[in-house]
Amino acid sequence: GLIGQLQAIEVIKYLTGTGELLNGRLLVYDMRDAEMRSIKYSRRPDVQISELTPIEGYAAQCIDREITWQELSQWPQGSFDLIDVREVDEHERMNAGGINIPMGELDKYLQDRTDSVRIVFYCQSGMRSAQALEEAQAMGFDTFHVRGGMNSFEE
């Protein structure tokens, strides 16, 4: 029912010319946690719209790159870099380890980075880390982010 309502709203927005359409975005609804998020995507320039082919290039982009703290604890030490993208004062109050690179400094950090170690981002709620994930993925890094951030962290 909820998904049908969302689809109907998109049609109404399209027909009336109001609101922002979901063009170029996939709306994902997580029923377990009652959360919604959108994933940006774009058409591969080498594929003509008239070609009726599978959307192979999108599959890799749409793999769920969210993990939980519990899932992360199962990964071998040294197989990833943990980066807190919150501000310095937030990191100093409480953190889950890793290094602190605030969002305002992340672009420069990524541009200067030369290794190919997987990166896992976290923040307070998961919003900034999801943004960091998109930025790093666009630069070609293998990245994940922690769903719920520090709000879901249990020592």
C-alpha positions in Angstrom: 0.0 0.0 0.0 2.7 2.5 0.9 4.7 1.8 -2.2 1.5 2.3 -4.3 0.9 5.6 -2.6 4.4 6.8 -3.4 4.0 5.8 -7.0 0.7 7.6 -7.2 2.3 10.7 -5.7 5.0 10.6 -8.4 2.3 10.5 -11.1 0.5 13.4 -9.6 3.7 15.5 -9.3 4.5 14.7 -13.0 1.0 15.5 -14.2 0.7 18.8 -12.2 4.3 19.8 -12.7 4.8 20.4 -9.0 7.5 19.1 -6.7 10.7 17.3 -7.5 10.4 14.1 -9.4 12.6 11.0 -8.6 14.4 11.3 -12.0 17.8 9.8 -11.7 17.1 8.4 -8.2 16.0 5.1 -6.9 13.8 5.3 -3.8 14.6 2.5 -1.4 12.2 1.7 1.5 13.6 -0.5 4.3 10.5 -2.0 5.9 12.4 -3.5 8.8 13.7 -0.2 10.1 10.9 2.0 8.5 13.6 4.1 6.8 13.7 5.6 3.3 16.7 6.7 1.2 17.4 7.5 -2.4 20.3 6.3 -4.5 21.4 8.5 -7.4 22.2 6.8 -10.7 22.8 7.9 -14.2 22.5 6.4 -17.6 25.7 4.9 -19.1 26.8 7.2 -21.9 27.8 4.2 -24.1 24.3 2.7 -24.1 21.7 4.1 -26.4 18.2 4.6 -25.0 16.7 2.7 -27.9 18.8 -0.5 -27.0 16.7 -3.0 -25.0 19.6 -4.3 -23.0 19.9 -5.1 -19.3 21.2 -2.3 -17.2 24.4 -4.0 -16.3 26.3 -0.9 -15.2 23.7 0.0 -12.6 23.9 -3.3 -10.8 27.3 -2.6 -9.3 26.2 0.9 -8.3 23.1 -0.3 -6.5 24.7 -2.9 -4.3 23.8 -2.0 -0.7 26.8 -0.3 0.7 25.3 0.1 4.2 26.6 -2.1 7.0 26.0 -2.4 10.8 28.5 -2.2 13.5 28.0 -5.9 14.2 28.7 -6.7 10.5 31.8 -4.5 10.6 33.1 -6.3 13.7 33.3 -9.5 11.7 35.7 -7.9 9.1 39.4 -8.7 9.6 41.4 -6.0 11.2 43.5 -4.1 8.6 41.1 -4.9 5.8 39.5 -1.4 5.9 40.1 2.2 7.1 37.4 3.5 9.5 36.7 7.2 9.0 34.5 9.4 11.2 33.2 12.3 9.1 31.8 14.3 12.0 33.3 17.5 13.3 36.3 17.3 15.6 34.4 18.2 18.7 31.8 15.4 18.0 34.6 12.9 17.5 36.3 14.0 20.8 33.1 13.5 22.8 32.5 10.0 21.6 33.8 7.8 18.8 34.1 4.3 17.6 37.7 4.6 16.6 39.3 5.2 13.3 40.5 8.6 12.0 38.5 11.8 12.1 38.1 13.6 8.7 35.3 16.1 8.9 33.1 16.4 5.8 34.6 19.8 4.9 38.0 18.2 4.6 37.0 14.9 3.0 37.4 15.9 -0.7 41.0 16.9 -0.2 41.7 13.8 1.9 40.3 11.6 -0.9 42.2 13.4 -3.6 45.5 12.9 -1.7 44.8 9.3 -0.9 46.9 6.8 -3.0 46.0 3.4 -1.5 43.1 1.2 -2.4 42.1 -0.1 1.0 38.4 -0.3 1.5 36.9 2.7 3.4 34.1 2.6 6.0 32.6 5.9 6.9 30.5 6.7 10.0 28.9 9.8 11.5 26.2 10.5 14.1 23.1 9.2 12.3 24.3 7.9 9.0 23.3 10.9 6.8 26.8 12.5 6.5 28.5 9.1 6.0 26.0 8.2 3.2 27.0 11.5 1.5 30.7 10.7 2.1 30.1 7.2 0.6 28.7 8.7 -2.6 31.5 11.2 -2.9 34.2 8.5 -2.4 32.4 6.1 -4.8 32.4 8.8 -7.5 36.1 9.0 -7.1 36.5 5.2 -7.5 37.0 4.1 -3.9 35.6 0.9 -2.5 33.4 2.3 0.3 30.8 1.4 2.8 29.0 3.4 5.6 27.6 2.4 8.9 23.8 2.5 9.0 22.6 4.6 12.0 26.1 5.9 12.7 27.0 6.5 16.4 23.3 6.5 17.3 23.4 2.7 16.7 26.9 2.1 18.2 27.0 -0.2 21.2 30.3 -0.7 23.1 
